[in-house]
Each structure stands twice: as C-alpha cells, then as structure tokens.
Amino acid sequence: MAIRLENVGIAVRDLEAAVAFFTDLGLRVLGRDTVSGEWTDTAVGLDGNHARIAMLQTPDGHGQLELFEYLHPEAIETPPTRPNEIGMHRVAFSVDDLDAALEIAAAHGCHPLRGVATYKDIYRLTYVRGPSGIIVMLAQELKHS
C-alpha cells in the first residue's frame, strides 16, 4: 500500500491572522473555500459542520497546511498545547534564515517559548507560539565548511 502525507489540518481562531502569519513566513495560499453540508458532516463527524478553510503550501511544493476556522459548531477554546502534552504537538519548518523568520514571527506577536537553541552544531532552532496558540518549530540548518 502506498501512502503519502497530504496536509496537516489546524483549527484556528482567526483564519486571516493565521494565513497572514504563514504566508509572511513564505507559504503560499493554494486556495480558499467555505465548506458545509452532508459530506463535511460525514467526513469530519460533526453535525452542521461549517468552516472557512485555506490551503497553504511550502515553497518547495511538498508540505501543505489546511487552516480552518469553524463557523458552526462554535469553536471550542482550549488552553494552548504544551510541548510535553500527548496529541498534536507542533508544525515544523526549515528556514534558511532563522533570525529573519523570528523577526517575521515577532511582527505577528509570536515569540520563542524560551529562546534559540543549537542542536549538535547541526541546527539552530526554536519553538514559537503562533496564531491560535499553535506551536511552530523553526529550524535553520548550520552550514559547515
């Protein structure tokens, strides 16, 4: 059986703010839609499912995020996920300039949870708290001559 990751779906409080954050980091919007009806009720498992969605793609064409803002049923606010909680943990991106990515994140009010770390002289990386409390890992590969 062949398998391929299609996308990661994330429910957000404010679709426009989330799209702005991820597009400023370099993702591009593939499309937007408003979805509802029997097929969404069946697929998602919620009666009366109605959401605005945006599909975004990384510049390399391999990674996709589906962001969705529920119109019905009402979205349920939960405390932001902590790095050690079971379940959906984070979305991670490689960037070619971590400092520039952090400036973009900061312009959206998103800052590292603690700071920037170096992993075995291979990566500089950090977790930021993105829009709607999403944990976003940003990592820059260190080049050595």
HELIX and SHEET records of a PDB file:
HELIX    1   1 LEU A   15  ASP A   24  1                                  10    
HELIX    2   2 GLU A   38  VAL A   44  1                                   7    
HELIX    3   3 LEU A   98  ALA A  107  1                                  10    
HELIX    4   4 PRO A  131  GLY A  133  5                                   3    
SHEET    1   A 4 VAL A   8  ALA A  11  0                                        
SHEET    2   A 4 GLN A  64  HIS A  72  1                                        
SHEET    3   A 4 HIS A  50  GLN A  57 -1                                        
SHEET    4   A 4 ARG A  28  SER A  36 -1                                        
SHEET    1   B 4 VAL A  91  SER A  94  0                                        
SHEET    2   B 4 ILE A 135  GLU A 141  1                                        
SHEET    3   B 4 TYR A 123  ARG A 129 -1                                        
SHEET    4   B 4 ALA A 117  TYR A 119 -1                                        
END                                                                             
